[in-house]
Amino acid sequence: MSLSVEQLLANPDLHETVRDQSRGLLRVNDETPRLAAVFGTQQRWLLGHLAMGQYFSEVARGNPEPVVLMARYLERVRTLGISSVNTADAFIKEMLVYGVAQHGQTPDRRNRPFIPAPQTIAATRRWVFIHLASLDRLDGGKRLDAFEADETILPRLHPEITGLAMVSPQIRTPPQTWSLFTWLNNGGIVMDWLMVGVDPVDPSVERVPTQVRSVPELAENFRLSRTHLTRKLREAEALGSIGWEGNRGRSTMWISRDFLNEYLATQAVKLALIDTACETMGLR
């Protein structure tokens, strides 16, 4: 059976595993910041993975010229309610401008075909690799060995993951404090960086210190609007999810135990979902 959310949350190594996972995702951001920004908000994460899932489905079918047709993509966006059709159309156009996607080749260009750029495919492979490594670490499995030994697994596995993610209430509607950050530009990256600096502490500790010392520095590091970031942090502070040991924005920031638990629970949901996709394929 695949790992359940409850089993993952009960694993004493979950916190350190998730920290290492976040380090891996941050390395992807450092190497390809423009590409990482594609998945930097909750909505863009869903739109990006949906497009990749459709592309890999064509690859898995053996299509010699796999492409994503814009009309089919937009119809799926509308059906799933990820965003407006106009927002999704603008998203793909932006990806084409920045070279994250490329125009595809079909006999009828009116279909507006597109494909992910080679670097985008490579980054998606890295994303899957990082999460399979987490699962193997948590239960001693061999998913990663199988994944690396067979190039056909990625185009078969990713659509399975995407299909589950698109209908998961926990993925589509994350917890309250989490949502504050995931709808911020580069918010997902900020969350990863924030949690990398959170050491495991006794469960009785209610205010867990982070590595954040300066809001202006945080905004600069991740190319964020200082005003927008400050507003989000104050919203989180009003919820009791974060606070400061001294002067606001100029001292060590802490996160609440509930916020940390939210983060770990959301990561557990994602890992359980990926493991369910692995089980479907017999990848253990």
Buried (B, 14 or more C-beta within 10 A) or exposed (E): EBBEBEBBBEBEBBBEBBBBBBBBBBEBBEEBBEBBBBBBBBBBBBBBBBBBBBBBBBBBEEEEEBBBBBEEBBEBBEEBEBBEEEEBBEBBBEBBEEEBBBEBEEEEEEBBBBBBBEBBBBBBBBBBBBBBBBBBBBBEBEBBEBBEEEEEBBBBBBBBBBBBBBEBEBBBEBBBBBBBBBBBBBBBBBBBBBBBEBEBBEEEEEBBBBBBBEBEEBBEEBEBEBEEBBEBBBBBBEBEBBBBEEEEBEBEBBBBBBBBEBBBBBBBBBBBBBBBBBBBEEBB
